[in-house]
Amino acid sequence: MLASFVHAWNGLIHTVVHQRNMRVHLVSALLVGLVGSGIELGLAEKVTLIFCVLLIFFAEILNSALEHLVDLATRHFDEKARLTKDAAAAGVLVLATGTVVIFAAILVHNWQTVLNSGPRIARQVALGLPLALCALVLVLPQPRSVWVDRLAFVGGALLLAALAPGTASSVFTAMNAGLLVVAGAAARQRRLERARRNP
């Protein structure tokens, strides 16, 4: 059981490290979590947003696995291989577009709550944008010092801790903590891979 979890975790981190779109989805999910933790939402709306985020992650991971499988099966250009990859990518695009529409519909439906949550939203923006920047630094593929990654992770954790007491939803705050851990693990994995390539 533990071995299965480790393999699944490695697959998640590998996808974040090697797939640009997964990195975009991770930072976008963190921004969704910041909005969700800044506005009072009903249970159905929380579940819907979290399910959408998880569904996009699942689709991107599946898309990545399918791309690897197609690359393994074909050594030269093949039109069917290209169409297979394009169709898988289209599935992720449809889910991501649908999530944006759902997110917008939830905000419009709760617009009065949004207007009444001004101070909380201002706090979310003031602390949340630097938190998103910390996560972005962690998932960027450019080489950098280990200290930059450590500073980004610790800074993100401190910002998250500062956001937690005023949150409207501990579920979204917990989701963002998990996303920060994934971003930190991806930064570590990228460093390890770079060290193996350049001993």
Contact map, one row per residue, 1 for C-alpha under 8 A:
1111100000000000000000000000000000000000000000000000000000000000000000000000000000000000000000000000000000000000000000000000000000000000000000000000000000000000000000000000000000000000000000000000000
1111110000000000000000000000000000000000000000000000000000000000000000000000000000000000000000000000000000000000000000000000000000000000000000000000000000000000000000000000000000000000000000000000000
1111111000000000000000000000000000000000000000000000000000000000000000000000000000000000000000000000000000000000000000000000000000000000000000000000000000000000000000000000000000000000000000000000000
1111111100000000000000000000000000000000000000000000000000000000000000000000000000000000000000000000000000000000000000000000000000000000000000000000000000000000000000000000000000000000000000000000000
1111111110000000000000000000000000000000000000000000000000000000000000000000000000000000000000000000000000000000000000000000000000000000000000000000000000000000000000000000000000000000000000000000000
0111111111000000000000000000000000000000000000000000000000000000000000000000000000000000000000000000000000000000000000000000000000000000000000000000000000000000000000000000000000000000000000000000000
0011111111100000000000000000000000000000000000000000000000000000000000000000000000000000000000000000000000000000000000000000000000000000000000000000000000000000000000000000000000000000000000000000000
0001111111110000000000000000000000000000000000000000000000000000000000000000000000000000000000000000000000000000000000000000000000000000000000000000000000000000000000000000000000000000000000000000000
0000111111111000000000000000000000000000000000000000000000000000000000000000000000000000000000000000000000000000000000000000000000000000000000000000000000000000000000000000000000000000000000000000000
0000011111111100000000000000000000000000000000000000000000000000000000000000000000000000000000000000000000000000000000000000000000000000000000000000000000000000000000000000000000000000000000000000000
0000001111111110000000000000000000000000000000000000000000000000000000000000000000000000000000000000000000000000000000000000000000000000000000000000000000000000000000000000000000000000000000000000000
0000000111111111000000000000000000000000000000000000000000001000000000000000000000000000000000000000000000000000000000000000000000000000000000000000000000000000000000000000000000000000000000000000000
0000000011111111100000000000000000000000000000000000000000000000000000000000000000000000000000000000000000000000000000000000000000000000000000000000000000000000000000000000000000000100110010000000000
0000000001111111110000000000000000000000000000000000000000000000000000000000000000000000000000000000000000000000000000000000000000000000000000000000000000000000000000000000000000000000010010000000000
0000000000111111111001000000000000000000000000000000000000001001000000000000000000000000000000000000000000000000000000000000000000000000000000000000000000000000000000000000000000000000000000000000000
0000000000011111111101100000000000000000000000000000000000000000000000000000000000000000000000000000000000000000000000000000000000000000001000000000000000000000000000000000000000000010010000000000000
0000000000001111111100100000000000000000000000000000000000000000000000000000000000000000000000000000000000000000000000000000000000000000001010000000000000000000000000000000000000000000011011000000000
0000000000000111111100000000000000000000000000000000000000000000000000000000000000000000000000000000000000000000000000000000000000000000000000000000000000000000000000000000000000000000000000000000000
0000000000000011111111100000000000000000000000000000000000000001000000000000000000000000000000000000000000000000000000000000000000000000000000000000000000000000000000000000000000000000000000000000000
0000000000000001111111110000000000000000000000000000000000000000000000000000000000000000000000000000000000000000000000000000000000000000000000000000000000000000000000000000000000000000000000000000000
0000000000000000001111111000000000000000000000000000000000010000000000000000000000000000000000000000000000000000000000000000000000000000000000000000000000000000000000000000000000000000000000000000000
0000000000000011001111111100000000000000000000000000000010011000000000000000000000000000000000000000000000000000000000000000000000000000000000000000000000000000000000000000000000000000000000000000000
0000000000000001101111111110000000000000000000000000000000000000000000000000000000000000000000000000000000000000000000000000000000000000001100000000000000000000000000000000000000000000000000000000000
0000000000000000000111111111000000000000000000000000000000000000000000000000000000000000000000000000000000000000000000000000000000000000000000000000000000000000000000000000000000000000000000000000000
0000000000000000000011111111100000000000000000000000000110000000000000000000000000000000000000000000000000000000000000000000000000000000000000000000000000000000000000000000000000000000000000000000000
0000000000000000000001111111110000000000000000000000000000000000000000000000000000000000000000000000000000000000000000000000000000000000000000000000000000000000000000000000000000100010000000000000000
0000000000000000000000111111111000000000000000000000000000000000000000000000000000000000000000000000000000000000000000000000000000010011000000000000000000000000000000000000000000000000000000000000000
0000000000000000000000011111111100000000000000000000000000000000000000000000000000000000000000000000000000000000000000000000000000000000000000000000000000000000000000000000000000000000000000000000000
0000000000000000000000001111111110000000000000000000100000000000000000000000000000000000000000000000000000000000000000000000000000000000000000000000000000000000000000000000000100100000000000000000000
0000000000000000000000000111111111000000000000000000000000000000000000000000000000000000000000000000000000000000000000000000000000010000000000000000000000000000000000000000001100100000000000000000000
0000000000000000000000000011111111100000000000000000000000000000000000000000000000000000000000000000000000000000000000000000000100010000000000000000000000000000000000000000000000000000000000000000000
0000000000000000000000000001111111110000000000001000000000000000000000000000000000000000000000000000000000000000000000000000000000000000000000000000000000000000000000000000000000000000000000000000000
0000000000000000000000000000111111111000000000000000000000000000000000000000000000000000000000000000000000000000000000000000000000000000000000000000000000000000000000000001101100000000000000000000000
0000000000000000000000000000011111111100000000000000000000000000000000000000000000000000000000000000000000000000000000000001000100000000000000000000000000000000000000000001100100000000000000000000000
0000000000000000000000000000001111111110000000000000000000000000000000000000000000000000000000000000000000000000000000001001000000000000000000000000000000000000000000000000000000000000000000000000000
0000000000000000000000000000000111111111100001000000000000000000000000000000000000000000000000000000000000000000000000000000000000000000000000000000000000000000000000011001000000000000000000000000000
0000000000000000000000000000000011111111000000000000000000000000000000000000000000000000000000000000000000000000000000000000000000000000000000000000000000000000000000111111100000000000000000000000000
0000000000000000000000000000000001111111000000000000000000000000000000000000000000000000000000000000000000000000000010011001000000000000000000000000000000000000000000111000000000000000000000000000000
0000000000000000000000000000000000111111100000000000000000000000000000000000000000000000000000000000000000000000110010011000000000000000000000000000000000000000000000011000000000000000000000000000000
0000000000000000000000000000000000011111110000000000000000000000000000000000000000000000000000000000000000000000100000000000000000000000000000000000000000000000000000011000000000000000000000000000000
0000000000000000000000000000000000010011111011000000000000000000000000000000000000000000000000000000000000000100000000000000000000000000000000000000000000000000000000000000000000000000000000000000000
0000000000000000000000000000000000000001111111000000000000000000000000000000000000000000000000000000000000000000000000000000000000000000000000000000000000000000000000000000000000000000000000000000000
0000000000000000000000000000000000000000111111100000000000000000000000000000000000000000000000000000000000000000000000000000000000000000000000000000000000000000000000000000000000000000000000000000000
0000000000000000000000000000000000000000011111110000000000000000000000000000000000000000000000000000000000000000000000000000000000000000000000000000000000000000000000000000000000000000000000000000000
0000000000000000000000000000000000000000111111111000000000000000000000000000000000000000000000000000000001000000000000000000000000000000000000000000000000000000000000000000000000000000000000000000000
0000000000000000000000000000000000010000111111111100000000000000000000000000000000000000000000000000000000000000000000000000000000000000000000000000000000000000000000000000000000000000000000000000000
0000000000000000000000000000000000000000001111111110000000000000000000000000000000000000000000000000000000000000000000000000000000000000000000000000000000000000000000000000000000000000000000000000000
0000000000000000000000000000000000000000000111111111000000000000000000000000000000000000000000000000000000000000000000000000000000000000000000000000000000000000000000000000000000000000000000000000000
0000000000000000000000000000000100000000000011111111100000000000000000000000000000000000000000000010011000000000000000000000000000000000000000000000000000000000000000000000000000000000000000000000000
0000000000000000000000000000000000000000000001111111110000000000000000000000000000000000000000000000000000000000000000000000000000000000000000000000000000000000000000000000000000000000000000000000000
0000000000000000000000000000000000000000000000111111111000000000000000000000000000000000000000000000000000000000000000000000000000000000000000000000000000000000000000000000000000000000000000000000000
0000000000000000000000000000000000000000000000011111111100000000000000000000000000000000000000100010000000000000000000000000000000000000000000000000000000000000000000000000000000000000000000000000000
0000000000000000000000000000100000000000000000001111111110000000000000000000000000000000000000000010000000000000000000000000000000000000000000000000000000000000000000000000000000000000000000000000000
0000000000000000000000000000000000000000000000000111111111000000000000000000000000000000000000000000000000000000000000000000000000000000000000000000000000000000000000000000000000000000000000000000000
0000000000000000000000000000000000000000000000000011111111100000000000000000000000000000000000100000000000000000000000000000000000000000000000000000000000000000000000000000000000000000000000000000000
0000000000000000000000001000000000000000000000000001111111110000000000000000000000000000000100110000000000000000000000000000000000000000000000000000000000000000000000000000000000000000000000000000000
0000000000000000000001001000000000000000000000000000111111111000000000000000000000000000000000000000000000000000000000000000000000000000000000000000000000000000000000000000000000000000000000000000000
0000000000000000000000000000000000000000000000000000011111111100000000000000000000000000000000000000000000000000000000000000000000000000000000000000000000000000000000000000000000000000000000000000000
0000000000000000000000000000000000000000000000000000001111111110000000000000000000000000001100000000000000000000000000000000000000000000000000000000000000000000000000000000000000000000000000000000000
0000000000000000000011000000000000000000000000000000000111111111000000000000000000000000100100000000000000000000000000000000000000000000000000000000000000000000000000000000000000000000000000000000000
0000000000010010000001000000000000000000000000000000000011111111100000000000000000000000000000000000000000000000000000000000000000000000000000000000000000000000000000000000000000000000000000000000000
0000000000000000000000000000000000000000000000000000000001111111110000000000000000000000000000000000000000000000000000000000000000000000000000000000000000000000000000000000000000000000000000000000000
0000000000000000000000000000000000000000000000000000000000111111111000000000000000001001100100000000000000000000000000000000000000000000000000000000000000000000000000000000000000000000000000000000000
0000000000000010001000000000000000000000000000000000000000011111111100000000000000000000000000000000000000000000000000000000000000000000000000000000000000000000000000000000000000000000000000000000000
0000000000000000000000000000000000000000000000000000000000001111111110000000000000000000000000000000000000000000000000000000000000000000000000000000000000000000000000000000000000000000000000000000000
0000000000000000000000000000000000000000000000000000000000000111111111000000000000001001000000000000000000000000000000000000000000000000000000000000000000000000000000000000000000000000000000000000000
0000000000000000000000000000000000000000000000000000000000000011111111100000000000001000000000000000000000000000000000000000000000000000000000000000000000000000000000000000000000000000000000000000000
0000000000000000000000000000000000000000000000000000000000000001111111110000000000000000000000000000000000000000000000000000000000000000000000000000000000000000000000000000000000000000000000000000000
0000000000000000000000000000000000000000000000000000000000000000111111111000000000000000000000000000000000000000000000000000000000000000000000000000000000000000000000000000000000000000000000000000000
0000000000000000000000000000000000000000000000000000000000000000011111111100000010011000000000000000000000000000000000000000000000000000000000000000000000000000000000000000000000000000000000000000000
0000000000000000000000000000000000000000000000000000000000000000001111111110000000000000000000000000000000000000000000000000000000000000000000000000000000000000000000000000000000000000000000000000000
0000000000000000000000000000000000000000000000000000000000000000000111111110000000000000000000000000000000000000000000000000000000000000000000000000000000000000000000000000000000000000000000000000000
0000000000000000000000000000000000000000000000000000000000000000000011111110000000000000000000000000000000000000000000000000000000000000000000000000000000000000000000000000000000000000000000000000000
0000000000000000000000000000000000000000000000000000000000000000000001111111110010000000000000000000000000000000000000000000000000000000000000000000000000000000000000000000000000000000000000000000000
0000000000000000000000000000000000000000000000000000000000000000000000111111100000000000000000000000000000000000000000000000000000000000000000000000000000000000000000000000000000000000000000000000000
0000000000000000000000000000000000000000000000000000000000000000000000000111110000000000000000000000000000000000000000000000000000000000000000000000000000000000000000000000000000000000000000000000000
0000000000000000000000000000000000000000000000000000000000000000000000000111111011000000000000000000000000000000000000000000000000000000000000000000000000000000000000000000000000000000000000000000000
0000000000000000000000000000000000000000000000000000000000000000000000000101111111000000000000000000000000000000000000000000000000000000000000000000000000000000000000000000000000000000000000000000000
0000000000000000000000000000000000000000000000000000000000000000000000000000111111100000000000000000000000000000000000000000000000000000000000000000000000000000000000000000000000000000000000000000000
0000000000000000000000000000000000000000000000000000000000000000000000000000011111110000000000000000000000000000000000000000000000000000000000000000000000000000000000000000000000000000000000000000000
0000000000000000000000000000000000000000000000000000000000000000000001000100111111111000000000000000000000000000000000000000000000000000000000000000000000000000000000000000000000000000000000000000000
0000000000000000000000000000000000000000000000000000000000000000000000000000111111111100000000000000000000000000000000000000000000000000000000000000000000000000000000000000000000000000000000000000000
0000000000000000000000000000000000000000000000000000000000000000000000000000001111111110000000000000000000000000000000000000000000000000000000000000000000000000000000000000000000000000000000000000000
0000000000000000000000000000000000000000000000000000000000000000000001000000000111111111000000000000000000000000000000000000000000000000000000000000000000000000000000000000000000000000000000000000000
0000000000000000000000000000000000000000000000000000000000000010011001000000000011111111100000000000000000000000000000000000000000000000000000000000000000000000000000000000000000000000000000000000000
0000000000000000000000000000000000000000000000000000000000000000000000000000000001111111110000000000000000000000000000000000000000000000000000000000000000000000000000000000000000000000000000000000000
0000000000000000000000000000000000000000000000000000000000000000000000000000000000111111111000000000000000000000000000000000000000000000000000000000000000000000000000000000000000000000000000000000000
0000000000000000000000000000000000000000000000000000000000000010010000000000000000011111111100000000000000000000000000000000000000000000000000000000000000000000000000000000000000000000000000000000000
0000000000000000000000000000000000000000000000000000000000010010000000000000000000001111111110000000000000000000000000000000000000000000000000000000000000000000000000000000000000000000000000000000000
0000000000000000000000000000000000000000000000000000000000000000000000000000000000000111111111000000000000000000000000000000000000000000000000000000000000000000000000000000000000000000000000000000000
0000000000000000000000000000000000000000000000000000000000100000000000000000000000000011111111100000000000000000000000000000000000000000000000000000000000000000000000000000000000000000000000000000000
0000000000000000000000000000000000000000000000000000000100110010000000000000000000000001111111110000000000000000000000000000000000000000000000000000000000000000000000000000000000000000000000000000000
0000000000000000000000000000000000000000000000000000000000000000000000000000000000000000111111111000000000000000000000000000000000000000000000000000000000000000000000000000000000000000000000000000000
0000000000000000000000000000000000000000000000000000000000000000000000000000000000000000011111111100000000000000000000000000000000000000000000000000000000000000000000000000000000000000000000000000000
0000000000000000000000000000000000000000000000000001001100000000000000000000000000000000001111111110000000000000000000000000000000000000000000000000000000000000000000000000000000000000000000000000000
0000000000000000000000000000000000000000000000000000000100000000000000000000000000000000000111111111000000000000000000000000000000000000000000000000000000000000000000000000000000000000000000000000000
0000000000000000000000000000000000000000000000000000000000000000000000000000000000000000000011111111100000000000000000000000000000000000000000000000000000000000000000000000000000000000000000000000000
0000000000000000000000000000000000000000000000000000000000000000000000000000000000000000000001111111110000000000000000000000000000000000000000000000000000000000000000000000000000000000000000000000000
0000000000000000000000000000000000000000000000001001100000000000000000000000000000000000000000111111111000000000000000000000000000000000000000000000000000000000000000000000000000000000000000000000000
0000000000000000000000000000000000000000000000000000000000000000000000000000000000000000000000011111111100000000000000000000000000000000000000000000000000000000000000000000000000000000000000000000000
0000000000000000000000000000000000000000000000000000000000000000000000000000000000000000000000001111111110000000000000000000000000000000000000000000000000000000000000000000000000000000000000000000000
0000000000000000000000000000000000000000000000001000000000000000000000000000000000000000000000000111111111000000000000000000000000000000000000000000000000000000000000000000000000000000000000000000000
0000000000000000000000000000000000000000000000001000000000000000000000000000000000000000000000000011111111100000000000000000000000000000000000000000000000000000000000000000000000000000000000000000000
0000000000000000000000000000000000000000000000000000000000000000000000000000000000000000000000000001111111110000000000000000000000000000000000000000000000000000000000000000000000000000000000000000000
0000000000000000000000000000000000000000000000000000000000000000000000000000000000000000000000000000111111111000000000000000000000000000000000000000000000000000000000000000000000000000000000000000000
0000000000000000000000000000000000000000000010000000000000000000000000000000000000000000000000000000011111111100000000000000000000000000000000000000000000000000000000000000000000000000000000000000000
0000000000000000000000000000000000000000000000000000000000000000000000000000000000000000000000000000001111111110010000000000000000000000000000000000000000000000000000000000000000000000000000000000000
0000000000000000000000000000000000000000000000000000000000000000000000000000000000000000000000000000000111111110000000000000000000000000000000000000000000000000000000000000000000000000000000000000000
0000000000000000000000000000000000000000000000000000000000000000000000000000000000000000000000000000000011111110000000000000000000000000000000000000000000000000000000000000000000000000000000000000000
0000000000000000000000000000000000000000100000000000000000000000000000000000000000000000000000000000000001111111110000000000000000000000000000000000000000000000000000000000000000000000000000000000000
0000000000000000000000000000000000000000000000000000000000000000000000000000000000000000000000000000000000111111111000000000000000000000000000000000000000000000000000000000000000000000000000000000000
0000000000000000000000000000000000000000000000000000000000000000000000000000000000000000000000000000000000000111111100000000000000000000000000000000000000000000000000000000000000000000000000000000000
0000000000000000000000000000000000000011000000000000000000000000000000000000000000000000000000000000000000000111111110000000000000000000000000000000000000000000000000000000000000000000000000000000000
0000000000000000000000000000000000000010000000000000000000000000000000000000000000000000000000000000000000100111111111001000000000000000000000000000000000000000000000000000000000000000000000000000000
0000000000000000000000000000000000000000000000000000000000000000000000000000000000000000000000000000000000000011111111000000000000000000000000000000000000000000000000000000000000000000000000000000000
0000000000000000000000000000000000000000000000000000000000000000000000000000000000000000000000000000000000000001111111000000000000000000000000000000000000000000000000000000000000000000000000000000000
0000000000000000000000000000000000000110000000000000000000000000000000000000000000000000000000000000000000000000111111111000000000000000000000000000000000000000000000000000000000000000000000000000000
0000000000000000000000000000000000000000000000000000000000000000000000000000000000000000000000000000000000000000011111111100000000000000000000000000000000000000000000000000000000000000000000000000000
0000000000000000000000000000000000000000000000000000000000000000000000000000000000000000000000000000000000000000000011111110000000000000000000000000000000000000000000000000000000000000000000000000000
0000000000000000000000000000000000000110000000000000000000000000000000000000000000000000000000000000000000000000000011111111000000000000000000000000000000000000000001000000000000000000000000000000000
0000000000000000000000000000000000100110000000000000000000000000000000000000000000000000000000000000000000000000010011111111100000000000000000000000000000000000000000000000000000000000000000000000000
0000000000000000000000000000000000000000000000000000000000000000000000000000000000000000000000000000000000000000000001111111110000000000000000000000000000000000000000000000000000000000000000000000000
0000000000000000000000000000000000000000000000000000000000000000000000000000000000000000000000000000000000000000000000111111111100000000000000000000000000000000001000000000000000000000000000000000000
0000000000000000000000000000000001100100000000000000000000000000000000000000000000000000000000000000000000000000000000011111111110000000000000000000000000000000001000000000000000000000000000000000000
0000000000000000000000000000000000000000000000000000000000000000000000000000000000000000000000000000000000000000000000001111111110000000000000000000000000000000000000000000000000000000000000000000000
0000000000000000000000000000000000000000000000000000000000000000000000000000000000000000000000000000000000000000000000000111111111000000000000000000000000000000000000000000000000000000000000000000000
0000000000000000000000000000000000000000000000000000000000000000000000000000000000000000000000000000000000000000000000000011111111100000000000000000000000000011011000000000000000000000000000000000000
0000000000000000000000000000001001000000000000000000000000000000000000000000000000000000000000000000000000000000000000000011111111110000000000000000000000000011001000000000000000000000000000000000000
0000000000000000000000000000000000000000000000000000000000000000000000000000000000000000000000000000000000000000000000000001111111111000000000000000000000000000000000000000000000000000000000000000000
0000000000000000000000000000000000000000000000000000000000000000000000000000000000000000000000000000000000000000000000000000011111111100000000000000000000010010000000000000000000000000000000000000000
0000000000000000000000000000000000000000000000000000000000000000000000000000000000000000000000000000000000000000000000000000001111111110000000000000000000110011000000000000000000000000000000000000000
0000000000000000000000000010011000000000000000000000000000000000000000000000000000000000000000000000000000000000000000000000000111111111000000000000000000010000000000000000000000000000000000000000000
0000000000000000000000000000000000000000000000000000000000000000000000000000000000000000000000000000000000000000000000000000000011111111100000000000000000000000000000000000000000000000000000000000000
0000000000000000000000000000000000000000000000000000000000000000000000000000000000000000000000000000000000000000000000000000000001111111110000000000000110110000000000000000000000000000000000000000000
0000000000000000000000000010000000000000000000000000000000000000000000000000000000000000000000000000000000000000000000000000000000111111111000000000000110010000000000000000000000010011000000000000000
0000000000000000000000000010000000000000000000000000000000000000000000000000000000000000000000000000000000000000000000000000000000011111111100000000000000000000000000000000000000000000000000000000000
0000000000000000000000000000000000000000000000000000000000000000000000000000000000000000000000000000000000000000000000000000000000001111111100000000100100000000000000000000000000000000000000000000000
0000000000000000000000000000000000000000000000000000000000000000000000000000000000000000000000000000000000000000000000000000000000000111111100000000100110000000000000000000000000000011011000000000000
0000000000000001100000100000000000000000000000000000000000000000000000000000000000000000000000000000000000000000000000000000000000000011111110000000000000000000000000000000000000000011011000000000000
0000000000000000000000100000000000000000000000000000000000000000000000000000000000000000000000000000000000000000000000000000000000000001111111000000000000000000000000000000000000000000000000000000000
0000000000000000100000000000000000000000000000000000000000000000000000000000000000000000000000000000000000000000000000000000000000000000001111100000000000000000000000000000000000000000000001000000000
0000000000000000000000000000000000000000000000000000000000000000000000000000000000000000000000000000000000000000000000000000000000000000000111110000000000000000000000000000000000000000000000000000000
0000000000000000000000000000000000000000000000000000000000000000000000000000000000000000000000000000000000000000000000000000000000000000000011111000000000000000000000000000000000000000000000000000000
0000000000000000000000000000000000000000000000000000000000000000000000000000000000000000000000000000000000000000000000000000000000000000000001111101100000000000000000000000000000000000000000000000000
0000000000000000000000000000000000000000000000000000000000000000000000000000000000000000000000000000000000000000000000000000000000000000000000111111100000000000000000000000000000000000000000000000000
0000000000000000000000000000000000000000000000000000000000000000000000000000000000000000000000000000000000000000000000000000000000000000000000011111110000000000000000000000000000000000000000100000000
0000000000000000000000000000000000000000000000000000000000000000000000000000000000000000000000000000000000000000000000000000000000000000000000001111111000000000000000000000000000000000000000000000000
0000000000000000000000000000000000000000000000000000000000000000000000000000000000000000000000000000000000000000000000000000000000000000000000011111111100000000000000000000000000000000000000000000000
0000000000000000000000000000000000000000000000000000000000000000000000000000000000000000000000000000000000000000000000000000000000000000110000011111111110000000000000000000000000000001001000000000000
0000000000000000000000000000000000000000000000000000000000000000000000000000000000000000000000000000000000000000000000000000000000000000000000000111111111000000000000000000000000000000000000000000000
0000000000000000000000000000000000000000000000000000000000000000000000000000000000000000000000000000000000000000000000000000000000000000000000000011111111100000000000000000000000000000000000000000000
0000000000000000000000000000000000000000000000000000000000000000000000000000000000000000000000000000000000000000000000000000000000000110110000000001111111110000000000000000000000000000000000000000000
0000000000000000000000000000000000000000000000000000000000000000000000000000000000000000000000000000000000000000000000000000000000000110010000000000111111111000000000000000000000010001000000000000000
0000000000000000000000000000000000000000000000000000000000000000000000000000000000000000000000000000000000000000000000000000000000000000000000000000011111111100000000000000000000000000000000000000000
0000000000000000000000000000000000000000000000000000000000000000000000000000000000000000000000000000000000000000000000000000000000100100000000000000001111111110000000000000000000000000000000000000000
0000000000000000000000000000000000000000000000000000000000000000000000000000000000000000000000000000000000000000000000000000000001110110000000000000000111111111000000000000000000010000000000000000000
0000000000000000000000000000000000000000000000000000000000000000000000000000000000000000000000000000000000000000000000000000000000000000000000000000000011111111100000000000000010010000000000000000000
0000000000000000000000000000000000000000000000000000000000000000000000000000000000000000000000000000000000000000000000000000000000000000000000000000000001111111110000000000000000000000000000000000000
0000000000000000000000000000000000000000000000000000000000000000000000000000000000000000000000000000000000000000000000000000001101100000000000000000000000111111111000000000000000000000000000000000000
0000000000000000000000000000000000000000000000000000000000000000000000000000000000000000000000000000000000000000000000000000001100100000000000000000000000011111111100000000100110000000000000000000000
0000000000000000000000000000000000000000000000000000000000000000000000000000000000000000000000000000000000000000000000000000000000000000000000000000000000001111111110000000000000000000000000000000000
0000000000000000000000000000000000000000000000000000000000000000000000000000000000000000000000000000000000000000000000000000001000000000000000000000000000000111111110000000000000000000000000000000000
0000000000000000000000000000000000000000000000000000000000000000000000000000000000000000000000000000000000000000000000000011001100000000000000000000000000000011111111100000000000000000000000000000000
0000000000000000000000000000000000000000000000000000000000000000000000000000000000000000000000000000000000000000000000000000000000000000000000000000000000000001111111100100100000000000000000000000000
0000000000000000000000000000000000000000000000000000000000000000000000000000000000000000000000000000000000000000000000000000000000000000000000000000000000000000111111100000000000000000000000000000000
0000000000000000000000000000000000000000000000000000000000000000000000000000000000000000000000000000000000000000000000010000000000000000000000000000000000000000001111110000000000000000000000000000000
0000000000000000000000000000000000001100000000000000000000000000000000000000000000000000000000000000000000000000000000000000000000000000000000000000000000000000001111111100100000000000000000000000000
0000000000000000000000000000000000011111000000000000000000000000000000000000000000000000000000000000000000000000000000000000000000000000000000000000000000000000000001111100000000000000000000000000000
0000000000000000000000000000000000011111000000000000000000000000000000000000000000000000000000000000000000000000000000000000000000000000000000000000000000000000000000111111100000000000000000000000000
0000000000000000000000000000000000001000000000000000000000000000000000000000000000000000000000000000000000000000000000000000000000000000000000000000000000000000000100111111110000000000000000000000000
0000000000000000000000000000000000001000000000000000000000000000000000000000000000000000000000000000000000000000000000000000000000000000000000000000000000000000000000001111111000000000000000000000000
0000000000000000000000000000000011011000000000000000000000000000000000000000000000000000000000000000000000000000000000000000000000000000000000000000000000000000000000001111111100000000000000000000000
0000000000000000000000000000000011001000000000000000000000000000000000000000000000000000000000000000000000000000000000000000000000000000000000000000000000000001000100101111111110000000000000000000000
0000000000000000000000000000000000000000000000000000000000000000000000000000000000000000000000000000000000000000000000000000000000000000000000000000000000000000000000000111111111000000000000000000000
0000000000000000000000000000010010000000000000000000000000000000000000000000000000000000000000000000000000000000000000000000000000000000000000000000000000000000000000000011111111100000000000000000000
0000000000000000000000000000110011000000000000000000000000000000000000000000000000000000000000000000000000000000000000000000000000000000000000000000000000000001000000000001111111110000000000000000000
0000000000000000000000000000000000000000000000000000000000000000000000000000000000000000000000000000000000000000000000000000000000000000000000000000000000001001000000000000111111111000000000000000000
0000000000000000000000000000000000000000000000000000000000000000000000000000000000000000000000000000000000000000000000000000000000000000000000000000000000000000000000000000011111111100000000000000000
0000000000000000000000000100110000000000000000000000000000000000000000000000000000000000000000000000000000000000000000000000000000000000000000000000000000000000000000000000001111111110000000000000000
0000000000000000000000000000000000000000000000000000000000000000000000000000000000000000000000000000000000000000000000000000000000000010000000000000000010011000000000000000000111111111000000000000000
0000000000000000000000000000000000000000000000000000000000000000000000000000000000000000000000000000000000000000000000000000000000000000000000000000000000000000000000000000000011111111100000000000000
0000000000001000000000000000000000000000000000000000000000000000000000000000000000000000000000000000000000000000000000000000000000000000000000000000000000000000000000000000000001111111110000000000000
0000000000000001000000000100000000000000000000000000000000000000000000000000000000000000000000000000000000000000000000000000000000000010011000000000000000000000000000000000000000111111111000000000000
0000000000000000000000000000000000000000000000000000000000000000000000000000000000000000000000000000000000000000000000000000000000000010011000000000100010000000000000000000000000011111111100000000000
0000000000001000000000000000000000000000000000000000000000000000000000000000000000000000000000000000000000000000000000000000000000000000000000000000000000000000000000000000000000001111111110000000000
0000000000001101100000000000000000000000000000000000000000000000000000000000000000000000000000000000000000000000000000000000000000000000011000000000000000000000000000000000000000000111111111000000000
0000000000000000100000000000000000000000000000000000000000000000000000000000000000000000000000000000000000000000000000000000000000000000011000000000100000000000000000000000000000000011111111100000000
0000000000000000000000000000000000000000000000000000000000000000000000000000000000000000000000000000000000000000000000000000000000000000000000000000000000000000000000000000000000000001111111110000000
0000000000001100100000000000000000000000000000000000000000000000000000000000000000000000000000000000000000000000000000000000000000000000000000000000000000000000000000000000000000000000111111111000000
0000000000000000100000000000000000000000000000000000000000000000000000000000000000000000000000000000000000000000000000000000000000000000000010000000000000000000000000000000000000000000011111111100000
0000000000000000000000000000000000000000000000000000000000000000000000000000000000000000000000000000000000000000000000000000000000000000000000000100000000000000000000000000000000000000001111111110000
0000000000000000000000000000000000000000000000000000000000000000000000000000000000000000000000000000000000000000000000000000000000000000000000000000000000000000000000000000000000000000000111111111000
0000000000000000000000000000000000000000000000000000000000000000000000000000000000000000000000000000000000000000000000000000000000000000000000000000000000000000000000000000000000000000000011111111100
0000000000000000000000000000000000000000000000000000000000000000000000000000000000000000000000000000000000000000000000000000000000000000000000000000000000000000000000000000000000000000000001111111110
0000000000000000000000000000000000000000000000000000000000000000000000000000000000000000000000000000000000000000000000000000000000000000000000000000000000000000000000000000000000000000000000111111111
0000000000000000000000000000000000000000000000000000000000000000000000000000000000000000000000000000000000000000000000000000000000000000000000000000000000000000000000000000000000000000000000011111111
0000000000000000000000000000000000000000000000000000000000000000000000000000000000000000000000000000000000000000000000000000000000000000000000000000000000000000000000000000000000000000000000001111111
0000000000000000000000000000000000000000000000000000000000000000000000000000000000000000000000000000000000000000000000000000000000000000000000000000000000000000000000000000000000000000000000000111111
0000000000000000000000000000000000000000000000000000000000000000000000000000000000000000000000000000000000000000000000000000000000000000000000000000000000000000000000000000000000000000000000000011111
